[in-house]
Amino acid sequence: MRRYSVLLIPDPEEGGYTVTVPALPGCITEGDTLAEALENARDAIQLYLEDLQASGELIPEETAPPELAAVEV
């Protein structure tokens, strides 16, 4: 079983979350609730990996989780 970090970005105007997977470029989904966003992320990752496998491409592994930091400007 593989494990990938996901970034959940809340949408304060419309509600819900946009979800990206830093280790899988272009793997993006969304959900109206946190639980739905995470479930959709699982589905999106699985489909992404299945597509890579079907194309004969290497499946990326997340070697280290991304770090989140804030900067003031």
C-alpha positions in Angstrom: 0.0 0.0 0.0 1.3 3.4 -0.9 0.9 6.6 1.1 0.7 10.1 -0.3 0.4 13.5 1.4 -2.5 15.7 0.2 -2.9 19.4 0.5 -6.4 20.5 1.4 -7.1 24.1 0.5 -10.4 25.5 2.0 -12.6 27.7 -0.3 -14.0 30.4 2.1 -16.3 31.8 -0.6 -18.0 28.6 -1.9 -17.1 26.2 0.9 -15.5 22.9 0.5 -11.9 22.0 -0.3 -9.6 21.7 -3.3 -7.2 18.8 -2.9 -3.8 18.4 -4.5 -1.2 15.7 -4.3 2.3 17.2 -4.4 4.0 13.9 -5.4 1.6 13.4 -8.3 1.6 16.5 -10.5 -1.9 17.2 -11.9 -3.7 15.0 -9.4 -6.4 17.4 -8.2 -9.9 16.9 -6.8 -12.3 18.6 -4.5 -15.0 17.9 -1.9 -17.8 19.8 -0.1 -16.6 18.5 3.3 -13.3 17.3 4.7 -14.4 13.7 4.7 -15.6 14.0 1.1 -12.4 15.7 0.0 -10.3 12.9 1.5 -12.4 10.2 -0.1 -12.2 11.9 -3.5 -8.5 12.2 -3.0 -8.2 8.5 -2.5 -10.2 7.9 -5.6 -8.2 10.4 -7.7 -4.9 8.9 -6.5 -6.0 5.4 -7.3 -7.2 6.4 -10.8 -4.0 8.4 -11.4 -1.8 5.4 -10.4 -3.9 3.0 -12.5 -3.4 5.3 -15.5 0.3 5.5 -15.0 0.5 1.7 -14.7 -1.6 1.2 -17.9 0.8 3.5 -19.7 3.8 1.7 -18.5 5.1 4.7 -16.6 6.8 4.5 -13.2 4.7 5.2 -10.2 6.2 8.0 -8.1 6.8 7.3 -4.4 6.7 10.0 -1.9 10.1 9.8 -0.2 9.5 12.7 2.2 6.3 14.5 3.1 6.1 18.1 1.8 6.7 20.9 4.3 4.3 23.7 4.8 5.7 27.1 5.9 4.4 30.7 6.0 6.2 33.8 5.1 5.3 37.4 5.9 5.5 40.0 3.2 
